[in-house]
């Protein structure tokens, strides 16, 4: 009997240490004593900069920590501000940002305290007016908006080698003048790339070849003012889009071969100009922002991917231009970029279905922005273990 008691004691001790380890490091693998930061781009018509904030894990509040010159230029024009998504991207090692005014990209390394070091800048984006970045592994694609006159829009590919970017020969997919691509993003396994063209009202889907080149598999027209796109983290074949000119949102089904079809469309007149969205990690809810109405709308997503509008939360009194959205690391808080108000707004998520299931927490200024800020990216920095390792 003593042998079995000893085995049980060992099992209980093992369970104890496992639980303590989970409490110390958290379900997402990041240490509890780690830090999170949110970055945006000031994007004035002049020298561009990344603006950094530390996120309080307890309250969700933001503390400004610094601004970092990109070495490139912003572009505070109507065809850039609040009509793009993912102007900043993080690959776990480096922060990549667009400079729409100088048609190039910049790369930063991120320090443990959230400060940034400029690694490279002046990297040609492969077109005119870069607005959106998609990253999967060592592959990057950039959406360039064009010049609305002669230079057409495009999607252009790069290979990432540490902090270096190498253009992929023959990767550029040329679109049309005035197509206004707004978003590019990879699906979960990087086998497909989706893109939105707001003015053209089209969703593009491409198969990603091993070479990094794209093969078009679908082009879905008739999507009025489609801007933000998001893949459902649970239902990998489901894509959601915000339709500015409807206004409202649509759900799409994408097959393994890249065919795309509409699941359903929701008209949301009060939102005026639905633009961007985020989907909860359990895939059951989505929040959509609308710049002109300065509102956030909550949608429910069923097992088939169909959307149902639930309620909305107005933030007009806290600044204009609700644009990019992101969660905190544990999905307890929601942050929205107020592009036309030079502000970032923090909201706490709750279980209510009223007021989009959020409540206001804080609004902070964006130094250097001139009604021009674009992009929103959260970066989590793991804390040290007992041996001082990250």
ROLUM-71888 format. One record per residue (C-alpha): residue number from 1; x, y, z; residue in one letter. Coordinates in Angstrom, 3 decimals. Last residue first. Example, Ala and Ser with C-alpha at 12.3 -4.5 7.8 and 13.67 -1.06 7.14 Angstrom:
BEGIN
NODE, seq, xx, yy, zz, type
NODE, 2, 13.670, -1.060, 7.140, s
NODE, 1, 12.300, -4.500, 7.800, a
//
This chain:
BEGIN
NODE, seq, xx, yy, zz, type
NODE, 390, 12.594, 34.810, -21.975, x
NODE, 389, 15.362, 33.556, -19.708, x
NODE, 388, 16.293, 35.088, -16.340, x
NODE, 387, 16.628, 31.711, -14.652, x
NODE, 386, 13.351, 32.079, -12.718, x
NODE, 385, 11.552, 32.782, -15.983, x
NODE, 384, 11.597, 36.143, -17.756, x
NODE, 383, 8.517, 37.794, -19.215, x
NODE, 382, 7.273, 37.296, -22.753, x
NODE, 381, 6.764, 40.423, -24.879, x
NODE, 380, 3.328, 40.699, -26.491, x
NODE, 379, 2.928, 42.993, -29.518, x
NODE, 378, -0.394, 44.581, -30.472, x
NODE, 377, -0.725, 46.272, -33.869, x
NODE, 376, -2.913, 49.155, -35.044, x
NODE, 375, -2.665, 50.935, -38.387, x
NODE, 374, -3.285, 54.501, -39.500, x
NODE, 373, -3.163, 57.940, -37.863, x
NODE, 372, -3.984, 61.016, -39.968, x
NODE, 371, -6.045, 63.620, -38.157, x
NODE, 370, -2.630, 65.312, -37.774, x
NODE, 369, -0.832, 62.642, -35.755, x
NODE, 368, 2.420, 63.618, -34.066, x
NODE, 367, 1.347, 62.506, -30.620, x
NODE, 366, -1.609, 60.079, -30.557, x
NODE, 365, -3.887, 61.114, -27.673, x
NODE, 364, -5.466, 58.723, -25.177, x
NODE, 363, -9.063, 57.629, -24.510, x
NODE, 362, -9.966, 55.391, -21.579, x
NODE, 361, -12.316, 52.708, -20.250, x
NODE, 360, -15.567, 52.750, -22.213, x
NODE, 359, -17.907, 49.773, -21.902, x
NODE, 358, -18.347, 46.923, -24.369, x
NODE, 357, -20.901, 44.226, -25.227, x
NODE, 356, -21.939, 45.994, -28.420, x
NODE, 355, -24.000, 48.460, -26.347, x
NODE, 354, -26.368, 45.667, -25.258, x
NODE, 353, -25.507, 41.967, -25.643, x
NODE, 352, -23.875, 41.989, -22.226, x
NODE, 351, -21.108, 39.586, -21.290, x
NODE, 350, -18.474, 42.285, -20.918, x
NODE, 349, -15.551, 43.594, -22.967, x
NODE, 348, -13.715, 46.645, -21.620, x
NODE, 347, -13.064, 49.490, -24.045, x
NODE, 346, -9.914, 51.474, -24.881, x
NODE, 345, -9.814, 54.391, -27.350, x
NODE, 344, -6.780, 55.585, -29.278, x
NODE, 343, -6.766, 59.193, -30.435, x
NODE, 342, -5.763, 61.623, -33.175, x
NODE, 341, -9.456, 62.355, -33.809, x
NODE, 340, -9.770, 61.495, -37.496, x
NODE, 339, -8.038, 58.129, -37.117, x
NODE, 338, -9.726, 57.064, -33.880, x
NODE, 337, -7.995, 53.689, -33.504, x
NODE, 336, -10.045, 51.178, -31.546, x
NODE, 335, -8.935, 48.983, -28.662, x
NODE, 334, -10.884, 46.089, -27.159, x
NODE, 333, -10.276, 44.700, -23.670, x
NODE, 332, -10.711, 41.305, -22.034, x
NODE, 331, -9.383, 39.318, -24.964, x
NODE, 330, -6.410, 37.901, -23.039, x
NODE, 329, -3.612, 39.528, -25.043, x
NODE, 328, -5.534, 42.782, -25.589, x
NODE, 327, -7.843, 42.951, -28.578, x
NODE, 326, -7.408, 44.937, -31.799, x
NODE, 325, -9.402, 47.336, -33.976, x
NODE, 324, -8.572, 49.623, -36.894, x
NODE, 323, -10.932, 52.541, -37.643, x
NODE, 322, -13.343, 54.629, -35.566, x
NODE, 321, -13.044, 58.073, -37.165, x
NODE, 320, -13.978, 60.791, -34.708, x
NODE, 319, -13.087, 61.274, -31.062, x
NODE, 318, -14.486, 60.438, -27.630, x
NODE, 317, -17.943, 61.936, -28.060, x
NODE, 316, -18.413, 59.904, -31.234, x
NODE, 315, -17.842, 56.595, -29.409, x
NODE, 314, -21.206, 54.943, -30.004, x
NODE, 313, -21.802, 51.303, -29.108, x
NODE, 312, -23.854, 49.043, -31.364, x
NODE, 311, -26.126, 46.020, -31.019, x
NODE, 310, -26.678, 42.402, -32.147, x
NODE, 309, -26.360, 42.040, -35.919, x
NODE, 308, -26.508, 38.382, -36.978, x
NODE, 307, -23.837, 36.855, -39.216, x
NODE, 306, -23.761, 33.420, -40.847, x
NODE, 305, -20.562, 31.376, -40.426, x
NODE, 304, -22.284, 27.989, -40.546, x
NODE, 303, -21.743, 27.501, -36.803, x
NODE, 302, -23.248, 30.921, -36.043, x
NODE, 301, -21.482, 34.286, -35.900, x
NODE, 300, -22.837, 37.042, -33.625, x
NODE, 299, -22.253, 40.654, -34.603, x
NODE, 298, -21.347, 43.648, -32.406, x
NODE, 297, -21.200, 47.133, -33.911, x
NODE, 296, -18.648, 49.813, -32.916, x
NODE, 295, -19.460, 53.438, -33.683, x
NODE, 294, -17.817, 56.656, -34.791, x
NODE, 293, -20.692, 57.272, -37.263, x
NODE, 292, -18.266, 58.374, -39.958, x
NODE, 291, -15.496, 55.932, -38.996, x
NODE, 290, -17.502, 52.669, -38.643, x
NODE, 289, -15.998, 49.804, -36.647, x
NODE, 288, -17.059, 46.139, -36.717, x
NODE, 287, -16.897, 43.760, -33.738, x
NODE, 286, -17.175, 40.025, -34.293, x
NODE, 285, -18.496, 37.193, -32.167, x
NODE, 284, -18.575, 33.378, -32.147, x
NODE, 283, -15.127, 32.493, -33.513, x
NODE, 282, -13.723, 31.367, -30.143, x
NODE, 281, -10.785, 33.736, -30.698, x
NODE, 280, -13.161, 36.668, -31.084, x
NODE, 279, -13.306, 38.247, -34.536, x
NODE, 278, -12.010, 41.749, -35.332, x
NODE, 277, -13.519, 44.127, -37.871, x
NODE, 276, -12.938, 47.143, -40.077, x
NODE, 275, -14.978, 49.453, -42.341, x
NODE, 274, -18.716, 49.846, -41.811, x
NODE, 273, -19.759, 53.178, -43.329, x
NODE, 272, -23.103, 54.571, -42.081, x
NODE, 271, -23.170, 52.402, -38.898, x
NODE, 270, -26.849, 53.248, -38.427, x
NODE, 269, -27.768, 51.508, -41.741, x
NODE, 268, -26.523, 48.030, -40.810, x
NODE, 267, -27.307, 45.753, -43.770, x
NODE, 266, -26.269, 42.145, -43.134, x
NODE, 265, -24.980, 39.802, -45.853, x
NODE, 264, -24.975, 36.012, -45.843, x
NODE, 263, -22.838, 32.990, -46.754, x
NODE, 262, -21.342, 34.600, -49.886, x
NODE, 261, -19.134, 32.358, -52.015, x
NODE, 260, -15.394, 31.966, -52.592, x
NODE, 259, -13.397, 29.334, -54.486, x
NODE, 258, -9.822, 29.030, -53.191, x
NODE, 257, -9.149, 25.311, -53.688, x
NODE, 256, -9.583, 24.628, -49.983, x
NODE, 255, -12.987, 26.310, -50.203, x
NODE, 254, -13.716, 29.838, -49.022, x
NODE, 253, -17.050, 30.679, -47.388, x
NODE, 252, -17.910, 34.358, -47.040, x
NODE, 251, -19.698, 36.424, -44.404, x
NODE, 250, -20.782, 39.960, -45.191, x
NODE, 249, -20.995, 43.211, -43.253, x
NODE, 248, -22.912, 46.470, -43.134, x
NODE, 247, -23.261, 49.683, -45.090, x
NODE, 246, -23.875, 48.905, -47.985, x
NODE, 245, -21.137, 51.300, -49.101, x
NODE, 244, -18.643, 50.401, -46.386, x
NODE, 243, -18.975, 46.620, -46.558, x
NODE, 242, -16.968, 44.969, -43.763, x
NODE, 241, -15.773, 41.480, -44.684, x
NODE, 240, -15.736, 38.133, -42.907, x
NODE, 239, -13.954, 34.997, -44.088, x
NODE, 238, -14.938, 31.457, -43.125, x
NODE, 237, -12.906, 28.432, -44.259, x
NODE, 236, -10.837, 28.342, -41.074, x
NODE, 235, -13.835, 28.102, -38.796, x
NODE, 234, -12.124, 28.679, -35.452, x
NODE, 233, -9.879, 31.718, -36.087, x
NODE, 232, -12.473, 33.246, -38.468, x
NODE, 231, -10.533, 34.978, -41.233, x
NODE, 230, -10.795, 38.767, -41.223, x
NODE, 229, -11.325, 41.328, -43.990, x
NODE, 228, -11.612, 45.116, -43.746, x
NODE, 227, -12.511, 47.142, -46.848, x
NODE, 226, -15.377, 46.028, -49.095, x
NODE, 225, -16.947, 49.154, -50.592, x
NODE, 224, -19.937, 47.387, -52.109, x
NODE, 223, -19.145, 43.680, -52.630, x
NODE, 222, -20.508, 43.088, -56.152, x
NODE, 221, -17.481, 41.246, -57.498, x
NODE, 220, -15.817, 38.039, -56.202, x
NODE, 219, -12.489, 37.284, -57.866, x
NODE, 218, -11.368, 33.697, -57.345, x
NODE, 217, -8.453, 31.288, -57.737, x
NODE, 216, -5.656, 33.681, -58.716, x
NODE, 215, -2.227, 32.056, -58.595, x
NODE, 214, 0.270, 33.862, -56.387, x
NODE, 213, 4.055, 33.533, -56.234, x
NODE, 212, 5.807, 32.601, -52.998, x
NODE, 211, 7.788, 29.862, -54.716, x
NODE, 210, 5.837, 27.255, -52.764, x
NODE, 209, 2.685, 28.641, -54.407, x
NODE, 208, 0.097, 30.741, -52.589, x
NODE, 207, -3.407, 30.246, -53.988, x
NODE, 206, -5.104, 33.572, -54.521, x
NODE, 205, -8.442, 35.078, -53.470, x
NODE, 204, -9.575, 38.594, -54.412, x
NODE, 203, -12.644, 40.313, -52.949, x
NODE, 202, -14.165, 42.996, -55.146, x
NODE, 201, -16.066, 46.280, -54.742, x
NODE, 200, -13.805, 48.146, -57.197, x
NODE, 199, -13.670, 51.112, -54.822, x
NODE, 198, -12.857, 48.935, -51.825, x
NODE, 197, -10.551, 46.301, -53.285, x
NODE, 196, -10.089, 43.556, -50.693, x
NODE, 195, -7.384, 40.900, -50.602, x
NODE, 194, -7.179, 37.235, -49.676, x
NODE, 193, -4.065, 35.046, -49.685, x
NODE, 192, -4.333, 31.258, -49.515, x
NODE, 191, -1.984, 28.444, -48.457, x
NODE, 190, -0.609, 30.402, -45.525, x
NODE, 189, -1.800, 27.861, -42.946, x
NODE, 188, -4.184, 30.188, -41.127, x
NODE, 187, -5.344, 32.243, -44.120, x
NODE, 186, -3.161, 35.077, -45.304, x
NODE, 185, -4.158, 38.720, -45.355, x
NODE, 184, -4.271, 41.712, -47.715, x
NODE, 183, -6.407, 44.749, -46.974, x
NODE, 182, -7.472, 48.063, -48.496, x
NODE, 181, -6.956, 47.788, -52.247, x
NODE, 180, -8.107, 51.033, -53.858, x
NODE, 179, -9.253, 49.958, -57.354, x
NODE, 178, -8.693, 53.556, -58.557, x
NODE, 177, -6.108, 52.549, -61.204, x
NODE, 176, -6.435, 48.831, -61.810, x
NODE, 175, -4.741, 45.722, -60.400, x
NODE, 174, -1.239, 44.416, -61.076, x
NODE, 173, -0.240, 41.257, -59.215, x
NODE, 172, 3.448, 41.643, -58.396, x
NODE, 171, 5.247, 38.372, -57.630, x
NODE, 170, 7.416, 38.178, -60.759, x
NODE, 169, 10.671, 38.365, -58.820, x
NODE, 168, 10.107, 38.136, -55.080, x
NODE, 167, 11.413, 41.298, -53.424, x
NODE, 166, 13.899, 40.640, -50.580, x
NODE, 165, 13.141, 42.105, -47.157, x
NODE, 164, 15.711, 42.108, -44.374, x
NODE, 163, 14.987, 42.069, -40.651, x
NODE, 162, 15.550, 38.314, -40.283, x
NODE, 161, 15.244, 37.143, -43.888, x
NODE, 160, 11.693, 37.964, -44.980, x
NODE, 159, 10.808, 37.144, -48.592, x
NODE, 158, 8.722, 39.748, -50.393, x
NODE, 157, 5.530, 39.855, -52.479, x
NODE, 156, 3.647, 42.669, -54.247, x
NODE, 155, -0.129, 43.293, -54.504, x
NODE, 154, -1.021, 46.087, -56.894, x
NODE, 153, -2.725, 49.423, -57.547, x
NODE, 152, -2.234, 51.203, -60.841, x
NODE, 151, 0.010, 54.232, -61.483, x
NODE, 150, -1.664, 56.758, -63.774, x
NODE, 149, -4.194, 58.794, -61.793, x
NODE, 148, -5.420, 57.450, -58.476, x
NODE, 147, -1.757, 57.144, -57.333, x
NODE, 146, -1.553, 53.424, -56.619, x
NODE, 145, -2.977, 51.683, -53.522, x
NODE, 144, -0.103, 49.306, -52.822, x
NODE, 143, -1.035, 46.117, -50.955, x
NODE, 142, 2.003, 44.370, -49.481, x
NODE, 141, 2.668, 40.633, -49.310, x
NODE, 140, 5.111, 38.999, -46.919, x
NODE, 139, 6.541, 35.476, -46.738, x
NODE, 138, 8.977, 34.262, -44.072, x
NODE, 137, 6.265, 32.667, -41.951, x
NODE, 136, 2.971, 34.259, -42.934, x
NODE, 135, 2.811, 38.044, -43.171, x
NODE, 134, 0.226, 40.409, -44.688, x
NODE, 133, 0.870, 44.166, -44.941, x
NODE, 132, -1.532, 46.983, -45.886, x
NODE, 131, -1.320, 50.570, -47.142, x
NODE, 130, 1.635, 50.995, -49.515, x
NODE, 129, 1.144, 54.154, -51.621, x
NODE, 128, 2.801, 53.557, -54.999, x
NODE, 127, 4.303, 50.222, -55.961, x
NODE, 126, 6.848, 47.574, -55.094, x
NODE, 125, 7.139, 48.697, -51.477, x
NODE, 124, 10.643, 50.115, -51.928, x
NODE, 123, 12.667, 49.580, -48.708, x
NODE, 122, 13.533, 53.073, -47.417, x
NODE, 121, 14.058, 51.835, -43.888, x
NODE, 120, 15.985, 49.189, -41.990, x
NODE, 119, 16.654, 48.249, -38.371, x
NODE, 118, 14.975, 51.146, -36.562, x
NODE, 117, 15.126, 50.273, -32.871, x
NODE, 116, 11.874, 50.281, -30.943, x
NODE, 115, 10.958, 50.613, -27.267, x
NODE, 114, 8.522, 48.053, -25.863, x
NODE, 113, 10.506, 47.520, -22.643, x
NODE, 112, 11.775, 44.130, -23.828, x
NODE, 111, 13.001, 45.658, -27.097, x
NODE, 110, 11.237, 45.483, -30.454, x
NODE, 109, 13.243, 45.444, -33.692, x
NODE, 108, 11.986, 47.810, -36.362, x
NODE, 107, 11.551, 47.539, -40.138, x
NODE, 106, 10.482, 50.294, -42.529, x
NODE, 105, 8.611, 50.127, -45.841, x
NODE, 104, 8.456, 52.370, -48.908, x
NODE, 103, 6.274, 54.479, -51.154, x
NODE, 102, 7.462, 57.790, -49.635, x
NODE, 101, 4.053, 59.128, -48.612, x
NODE, 100, 2.493, 55.730, -47.874, x
NODE, 99, 5.223, 54.720, -45.360, x
NODE, 98, 4.262, 51.195, -44.341, x
NODE, 97, 5.371, 49.356, -41.199, x
NODE, 96, 7.086, 46.072, -40.279, x
NODE, 95, 7.753, 45.156, -36.628, x
NODE, 94, 10.320, 42.409, -36.132, x
NODE, 93, 10.673, 39.157, -34.219, x
NODE, 92, 7.237, 37.632, -33.698, x
NODE, 91, 6.124, 38.481, -37.227, x
NODE, 90, 4.480, 41.807, -36.425, x
NODE, 89, 2.548, 43.908, -38.955, x
NODE, 88, 1.681, 47.613, -39.181, x
NODE, 87, -0.504, 49.131, -41.918, x
NODE, 86, -2.823, 46.206, -41.200, x
NODE, 85, -6.047, 47.789, -42.497, x
NODE, 84, -6.837, 50.509, -44.998, x
NODE, 83, -9.487, 53.167, -45.614, x
NODE, 82, -9.200, 55.023, -42.296, x
NODE, 81, -6.663, 57.508, -43.694, x
NODE, 80, -5.129, 56.548, -47.044, x
NODE, 79, -7.538, 57.676, -49.805, x
NODE, 78, -8.573, 60.698, -47.749, x
NODE, 77, -5.036, 62.066, -47.529, x
NODE, 76, -2.572, 62.334, -44.649, x
NODE, 75, 0.359, 60.630, -46.340, x
NODE, 74, 3.249, 59.528, -44.140, x
NODE, 73, 6.909, 59.768, -45.011, x
NODE, 72, 9.862, 57.503, -44.327, x
NODE, 71, 12.736, 57.210, -41.840, x
NODE, 70, 10.338, 55.388, -39.508, x
NODE, 69, 10.775, 57.828, -36.619, x
NODE, 68, 9.969, 56.343, -33.223, x
NODE, 67, 7.487, 57.786, -30.741, x
NODE, 66, 7.449, 56.937, -27.037, x
NODE, 65, 5.945, 55.231, -23.998, x
NODE, 64, 2.325, 56.399, -23.929, x
NODE, 63, 0.417, 54.524, -21.235, x
NODE, 62, -2.720, 52.617, -22.215, x
NODE, 61, -5.403, 51.334, -19.860, x
NODE, 60, -6.607, 47.740, -19.980, x
NODE, 59, -7.116, 47.769, -16.219, x
NODE, 58, -5.243, 44.683, -15.060, x
NODE, 57, -3.028, 43.804, -18.037, x
NODE, 56, -2.035, 47.469, -18.409, x
NODE, 55, -1.032, 48.024, -22.033, x
NODE, 54, 2.136, 49.978, -22.890, x
NODE, 53, 1.798, 52.479, -25.712, x
NODE, 52, 3.987, 53.172, -28.750, x
NODE, 51, 3.739, 55.660, -31.633, x
NODE, 50, 5.476, 54.684, -34.879, x
NODE, 49, 6.625, 57.700, -36.880, x
NODE, 48, 6.265, 59.321, -40.295, x
NODE, 47, 8.074, 62.440, -41.479, x
NODE, 46, 5.677, 64.477, -43.631, x
NODE, 45, 2.022, 64.406, -44.586, x
NODE, 44, 1.161, 62.949, -41.183, x
NODE, 43, 1.136, 59.151, -40.719, x
NODE, 42, 1.138, 58.898, -36.874, x
NODE, 41, 1.463, 55.114, -37.161, x
NODE, 40, 0.122, 52.855, -34.405, x
NODE, 39, 1.660, 50.520, -31.836, x
NODE, 38, 0.163, 48.656, -28.884, x
NODE, 37, 2.328, 47.063, -26.222, x
NODE, 36, 2.037, 44.013, -24.005, x
NODE, 35, 4.273, 43.000, -21.126, x
NODE, 34, 5.481, 39.792, -19.522, x
NODE, 33, 5.082, 39.121, -15.802, x
NODE, 32, 2.291, 36.661, -16.498, x
NODE, 31, 4.574, 34.784, -18.860, x
NODE, 30, 3.224, 34.185, -22.361, x
NODE, 29, 2.162, 30.652, -23.243, x
NODE, 28, -1.400, 31.641, -24.156, x
NODE, 27, -2.909, 29.856, -21.163, x
NODE, 26, -0.829, 31.834, -18.696, x
NODE, 25, 2.830, 31.493, -17.700, x
NODE, 24, 2.736, 31.622, -13.927, x
NODE, 23, -0.735, 30.188, -13.497, x
NODE, 22, 0.043, 27.395, -15.953, x
NODE, 21, 3.278, 26.612, -14.108, x
NODE, 20, 1.480, 26.542, -10.784, x
NODE, 19, -1.059, 24.112, -12.234, x
NODE, 18, 1.687, 21.840, -13.590, x
NODE, 17, 3.558, 22.003, -10.266, x
NODE, 16, 0.462, 20.895, -8.382, x
NODE, 15, -0.324, 18.126, -10.884, x
NODE, 14, 3.202, 16.738, -10.503, x
NODE, 13, 2.879, 16.889, -6.709, x
NODE, 12, -0.424, 15.016, -6.906, x
NODE, 11, 1.121, 12.347, -9.148, x
NODE, 10, 4.113, 11.941, -6.821, x
NODE, 9, 1.817, 11.588, -3.806, x
NODE, 8, -0.252, 9.007, -5.672, x
NODE, 7, 2.860, 6.985, -6.480, x
NODE, 6, 3.936, 7.101, -2.834, x
NODE, 5, 0.513, 6.029, -1.660, x
NODE, 4, 0.669, 3.161, -4.171, x
NODE, 3, 4.043, 2.008, -2.849, x
NODE, 2, 2.870, 2.386, 0.753, x
NODE, 1, 0.000, 0.000, 0.000, x
//
